[in-house]
Amino acid sequence: MKFISILLLLCSCATAQATDIELGGLVLDRTISRFGKDFTFYYSGYWRDMPSTDGVTVVIYEQVYPQAGTFLWVEMNQTRVYQTYFGRRYNDVKQMAEQAVLLSINELANIQTGKMLGEPLADKL
């Protein structure tokens, strides 16, 4: 009986704490190649430093074409904000990630402006 009361106490504490958890600025990695992983590393490093990313989800996708290279794109809240192509040889991945972050900052500003003005998000899709 004592075990059950302790278990109920732990569950009630976990439930109270679960409502307080707030995630912000998620970056999901859907890449598979070395270029994609490097791009995600640099992009997420810049993204971590940005304020007001609560409720914004970024997903980085990649499509690999074995003989041609890699097509990579970034989506914020299901809106494509950046896309690029990596050849099979050397690419300046860090510079491409910086360009993607700059475009993401612009989209983040649009999202925050829409929230402040009370515009529904469904109109943007």
C-alpha positions in Angstrom: 0.0 0.0 0.0 2.9 2.3 0.8 4.4 1.6 -2.7 1.1 2.6 -4.4 0.9 5.9 -2.5 4.5 6.8 -3.4 3.8 5.9 -7.0 0.7 8.2 -7.0 2.7 11.0 -5.5 5.4 10.6 -8.1 2.8 10.6 -10.9 1.1 13.7 -9.6 4.5 15.5 -9.4 5.4 14.4 -12.9 2.1 15.6 -14.3 2.5 19.0 -12.6 6.0 19.3 -14.0 5.0 18.1 -17.5 2.7 21.1 -17.9 5.6 23.5 -17.1 7.9 22.1 -19.7 8.2 24.3 -22.8 10.2 23.5 -25.8 11.5 26.2 -28.1 13.4 26.3 -31.3 13.5 22.6 -32.3 15.8 21.7 -35.3 15.0 18.3 -36.7 17.6 16.6 -38.8 16.3 14.5 -41.7 19.7 14.4 -43.5 21.8 11.4 -44.4 25.0 12.5 -46.1 28.1 14.1 -44.7 27.3 17.4 -46.3 23.8 17.3 -44.8 25.1 16.5 -41.3 27.7 19.3 -41.5 25.0 21.7 -42.7 22.7 20.8 -39.8 25.6 21.1 -37.3 26.4 24.7 -38.4 22.7 25.7 -38.9 21.7 24.4 -35.4 24.6 26.2 -33.9 23.4 29.5 -35.2 19.8 28.7 -34.5 20.5 28.0 -30.8 21.7 31.6 -30.3 18.5 33.2 -31.7 15.9 34.5 -29.3 12.2 34.1 -29.6 12.1 30.7 -31.3 9.4 29.3 -29.0 6.9 27.3 -31.0 8.9 27.3 -34.2 10.0 24.0 -35.6 12.8 23.8 -38.2 13.2 20.6 -40.3 16.2 20.1 -42.5 15.5 17.6 -45.3 17.9 16.1 -47.9 17.5 14.1 -51.1 20.7 12.3 -52.3 21.2 11.7 -56.0 24.1 9.2 -56.1 25.8 10.4 -59.3 24.8 14.0 -59.1 24.9 15.3 -55.6 22.5 16.3 -52.8 19.4 18.5 -52.8 18.8 20.0 -49.3 16.0 22.2 -48.1 15.0 23.9 -44.8 11.4 24.2 -43.6 10.1 26.4 -40.8 6.6 25.5 -39.6 6.1 23.5 -42.8 7.1 26.5 -45.1 10.2 26.1 -47.2 12.5 28.9 -46.5 15.8 27.7 -48.1 17.0 25.2 -50.6 20.4 24.4 -52.1 22.3 21.9 -54.1 25.5 20.3 -53.0 27.7 18.8 -55.8 29.8 15.7 -55.2 32.9 17.7 -54.6 33.9 20.3 -52.0 31.2 22.8 -51.0 31.4 25.6 -48.5 28.8 24.1 -46.2 29.3 26.7 -43.4 28.6 29.6 -45.8 25.4 27.9 -47.1 24.3 27.3 -43.5 24.8 31.0 -42.8 22.7 32.0 -45.8 20.0 29.6 -44.6 20.0 31.2 -41.1 19.7 34.7 -42.6 16.6 33.6 -44.6 15.3 31.8 -41.5 15.6 35.0 -39.4 13.5 36.8 -42.0 10.8 34.0 -41.8 11.0 34.1 -38.0 10.4 37.8 -38.1 7.3 37.2 -40.3 6.0 34.6 -37.9 6.6 36.8 -34.8 4.9 39.8 -36.6 1.9 37.6 -37.5 1.6 36.5 -33.8 1.7 40.1 -32.6 -0.9 41.2 -35.1 -3.1 38.2 -34.4 -3.0 36.9 -37.9 -4.0 33.2 -38.2 -1.2 30.8 -39.3 -3.5 29.0 -41.7 -3.4 31.9 -44.1 0.4 31.4 -44.6 0.1 27.8 -45.8 
